[in-house]
Structures are given as structure tokens and as C-alpha cells.
Amino acid sequence: MQNKKVLVTGGAGFIGSWLCEELLKQNYRVICVDNLYTGTKENITHLKKDKNFEFLLHDVIEPIKKDFGKLDYVFHLASPASVPDEQRDPIKTLLVNSAGTLNLLELARKNNARFLFTSTSEVYGSPAISPQPETYWGNVNPIGARSCYDEGKRFGEALGIAHVKMYSTDIRIARIFNTYGERNKKDDGRVIPNFINQALEGKPITIYGSGKQTRSLCYVSDLVKGLMYLMFSKNLAGEVINLGNPLEKTVLEIAKIIKKLTHSSSNLVFCPLPPDDPQRRCPDITKAKKMLGWQPEVSLEEGLKRTIEWYKT
């Protein structure tokens, strides 16, 4: 029997490369599509020797014209995700989550393939309730500093649900909360890369605002398992599910943990809070536990130890 064929957009990125690797381990045929805007060839070099792996350099804002034969599954991960990357070209960020999503939904419909859209906890904006359940509609500034990403993902979700209603396409939506681990770019600009780099280099650890704002950090291998459970579980068309770690820590607590694990002498310094920075971020994963049998397994300290070792290389 021929292996099932999976297309992964953003497959040379941080999470995408981990996903491609895990899919190959489970004997899927993997087509990795990436324009290398934020992904890197180094993330997938070790995968290219696998006969079941194929790489296509392509920007999904344009339709994919190459014929891969029958596709069984489409994971749409392509999108800038960190604040510096998403704001480097906000129009591109909006388009990859709108025009790009539409192109891939049409590809999935043509192939009668199951489709997973990776959305984000940012659709909740600066939440009025915490933890955030999937039923919460969010508190997003549509013209704010981060709107290109927030609203792009919200539109992508709406487009996916419209496809379910109009064409009965089997679409699932993952709202991904803060994720960290190896291959997360060292210049990514998010809290974990920033703190680890600064601690290892002995530079001041920069905390924006009071540091009392919270984040819930999920190690990448746990997140990838959640994505696969969501894609490969039956009877979940149209479902939206939070994937993240419900262990909530303040940014200041995270900085102190990283300082301790790196044995760093860095000082903690406080800087002005960027606009539209969410004050709380914590997923309600009741639905993921019930429908997928999924919850994170890697502790924050263990995940950070692995990540720190990778950053040292």
C-alpha cells in the first residue's frame, strides 16, 4: 500500500520542520513547501536524504501549479509568526493567511484532502477572560500594531469555516499558543530566544513592561503531537482547538528561570511595553484533552534545558 501523501506549507520553519520530521518517522510521504522567508534550508537538511521527502521552493500566495498526484492531507503552517517577521512586510503576512489559505483550501478541495490551518492564540488579542476557551471571540485591535498577523489569522479561520459550509471540505483549525524549542530562530524576537541569547552572552535580559504579563509555553515536540492528533483524528471537520501548555508564568518568572538554567550573571532590565502586547496568555485545553486525548508532557524546565543546549551550538 502506498504511503499517504502530506503537503506541509512552512515546512522549513521552526514548527514545520519538526512536523515534517515526525511525519517521515511515521512513514508518510512529505512534500515540504516553503519560500524561505522565515524558514531555512538548514532546518530540513537532515530530511533531504529520506526518499519520502520532497522540497518545493514556493510562495503560497501564488497557487501551486506542480502536480504532486493525489494529496491526502494539507498542513498550512506558512506565515511569519514573530513580531519582527510579521511586521517586516505586513501585507505579505496578511496575504499568506488570506490568499495563501484560499489557494491551499482549493488544492485540498481538488484532492479531497483533509486540511489543517494553524491559527494562533493571537486571535484572542488582549483577552478579557483567562484561560481562553475556543468559544471566546477575542479582543483584537483591527488596525493596531499587530493587526496584520491577528486579523490575517482570524480571516484564515473564517475562510476555512466558509469552505466547510460551502463545500464540506474537512478542515480543522489549531489555535497555537506560545511554542519554543530547538530551531526557533535565534533572532526571532520572541521572549524565549531573546532571554536565552541575552543570558548566554551575559547581556542585560530585557523585560518589557513590569514583567507581570503572562505567557504559557509549550515545548515544540508536544505541539507537533497535538497538530498530528488534530489532523489524523476522525470526525473533527470544522473544529477549532487550542494547542498549548496551560501552565501560566509571568515574563519575569521566565526570565529568572532562564537566568538560573544558563548560570548567567546578566542583569534584568525593564523597557517600555510595546503597543498591543497581550497581558495574559493561557489556553483552556479542555477540548484538546476530551477530543484528542492530548496534553503537554515536557516540563518547562526540561524543555528550556534542551533549547538552551541547542542555542549554545
N, C-alpha and C positions, 0 to 999 in steps of 0.2 A: 504494500500500500504506500502510495506517495505521501511524503511528509506534507503537512498543512503549510500553506504559504502565508507569511505575515509581512505586511509592509509597516515600517516604523518611520514616521517623519521626525526629524530632530534626533535621529538615531546616533549621531556623532556627538551629541551633547552630553551633559553630566548624567542625567537620569536616563536618557535614551540609550547611551552606550551600555549601561548596566542592564537595561531591559533587553537589548539585543543579545547580550552575553547569556542571560538567563534563558531566553527563548532558544538559543542554539543548544544549550545544555539539555533542554527538553526535546531536542530533535525537530524543532520547527525549521522550515526554510525561511530565512530572514532577508528582506530587502530593506536596506537602510538608506533613507533619503535625507539629504542634508545639504544646505548651501554653505555651510561652514561660517555662517555669520557670527555665531557664538560657539558652535561646536568645533572640534579639532580632529584632524586625522589621527593624532596620537591616541585619542580615546578609543579608536577602533582598530589600530594597527594589529593588535593581537588576535582580532577576529577574522582578519582577511585570509588567513591560512585555512579557515574552515570552508569546506566545499559547499556548505549550505548558506553561506553568507555572500551577499552581493551589495555593493555600494553604488548609489547614483547621486552624483553632484547635481542638485536641482533646487530651485527656489519654488516652493509650493504655491506661491502667489500666482504662478503660471500653471496651467493644467499639465499633468504628467502625460506625455504622449507615448512614452515607451510601453510596449506591450509585454507584460510580465506573465501572461497567461492568467489562469483563474486565481484570484486572490481570495483567501478565506477570512482574513482579519486585517483591519487597518487601525493602528495606534497613531493618533495625531498628537505628537508632542512638540512639533516645531513652533517655537516662539521665543523671542527674548524673554527672560524672566527676572533678571536682576534690575534694579532701578537704573543704574548707569547704562546697561544694554538696551533696555526698553525705551529710554529717553534719547538715546543716540540718534534714533530715527523713529519718532513716534508714529509716523504714517505707516512705515513698514510693520511696526508692531500691531497696529490696527488691521492692516491688510492681511497679515498672515493668519489672524484669528477670525477674519471675515471672509475675504475672497479665497484665502487658502483653505479654510474649513469647508467652504462650499465646493471647491474643486475636489476635495477628498471625499466629501459626502457623496458627490455624484459618482466618483470612482467606486466607492463602496456599493452604491445602489446598482451600478452597472454589473458588478461582480456578485451581487447578492451576498456581500461580505459583512460581517459584524464590525461595528465601528466604535472606537473609544476616543472620546475627546477629553484631553487633560485640561480641565479648568483650574481654578485656583481659589484659595481662601480669600484672595483679594476681592472677590465678588461681594464679600460681606462688608467691605470698606472698613470704616472705624465703627465696630459693632456696638449697638445699644444693649445687646444681651451676650452673655458668655456662660458656658461654652456655646458655640454657634452650631445649631442644628441645620439640616438641609432645608427646613421649612422657613428659615429666616430669610427675608428678602434683601437685607443689607442696607448699608448707609454709605453710599458712594457719591463722591463729588464728580458729576459727569464731565466737568471742564477743569478739573483740578490737575495738579502736577503729575499725578499717576494715572490719569484717566485713560490714557492710550492702552494701558495693559488691563486695567479693571474693566473698562467698558468693552474692550475687544473680546475679553473672555466672556463677559455677560452676553454679548451679541452671539458669540460662538455657541453658547449654551442654547439660546433661543432658536438659532438656526438648526441645531441638532434636533430639538424637540419638534420643530416645524416639519422636519424630514420624517420623523416618526409618525406624525399625524397625517401627512400627505401621502407618504409612500410606504409606510410600515417598515422603514429601514430599522434594523436592530442596532440602536445607538445607546451607549452608556456614557455617563459623564462622571469623571472623577474630579472632585474639588481637592486639590493637593495643598496641604499646609506645609509650613517651613520644613525643608528637607536638606540634609547635609551629608557629607561623606567624601570619599576619595573621588577624584576627577571633577569636583566642584572647583571651577577656575580660581586660581589664587588671587586674581584681580577682579573677582566677581562683584565685590562691593557690598555683599550681604554680611550679616553680623558674624557668622562663624568664620568665613575666610578672613575678614578684617581682623578679628580678635586673635586668631591663630597666627597670622603673619606678624602682627604687631608684637605679640608676646614672644615669638621665636626670634625676632630681630631686636628685641629689647627696646622697642619704641613705645611711646605712650599709647595705651589702649583707649581709643576714643569712644566715648559713650554719648549718644545723642539724647538730649533732654535730661531728665532726672535719672533715667535708667530704671524707673519703676514700670515702664511699659513691658508687657509680657510677650513671650514667644513660646510656641510648643514645637519642639524639634524632633523630627523623625529621621532615623538613620536610613540611608538610601536603599539598602537591601530589603528592609521592611516595606518601604513604599513600593518597590518593584513587585514584591509578592502581592500586595494589595491591588496593584494595577492588573496583574495577571488573573487574580481571583475574580475581579470585576469583569474582565473580558471573557473569561472562559466558563463562568457560571451560567447556567441556563435560566431562561425566563426573566431577564432583567432589562428588557428593552424599555428605554425611556427613563430608567432610574438614574438619580443623581445621588452620589455617595461621597461623604467626606473621607479622606485618607490622610491621617496624620497621627501624631502622638499627643494624647490628652494631658500629658504631664506638662504643666504650665510653669515657666520660670521667668523671673524678671530678667531684663537685659543685663542689669548689674550682677545678678547671681551668675549668669552665664559667663560674664567676663571674669569673675572671680574663680570659677571652676577651671576655665582655660588657663588662667594665670597659674593656678596650682598645678595642673597637669603638665604644663610646659616648664615648671620650675623657673618662671620668668621673674625678673626684677622690674618689669615695666610698671609705670605708674598709671593709675586710672585718671583720665581727664574727661571733663564734661563739655560738650559742644551744643550749640543751638539745635533744637529739634527740627528736622526737615518738614515741609508742609505735607499735610495729609498722611502723616505717619500713624498707622493704627496703634491705639493704646493697648488693646488686648487682642490676642490671637490664640484661640484654643478650640479644637474641634470636639464636637459631640460625635463620637464614633459608634453610638448605639446601633445605628443602621448597618454599618460595616460588620459589626460583631454578629448581628442577627442574620443578615442576608448572605454574608461572605464567610463567616467564621474566621474573620481576620482581626488581629490587633497587633500592635508593635511588640517585638520581642527583645530587641537590642537596647540595653540601658543607655542613658545619656553619657555616662562616664565611659563605658566601653566603646561606644560609637565615636566619641571625641578622641579617645586614645588612638583608635585606628586612623582617624582622619589626620591627627597631628603627626603620626609617623609618616603618612603619605606626603604631607606638606614639608616635611624635613628633606625629602629627596630632591 
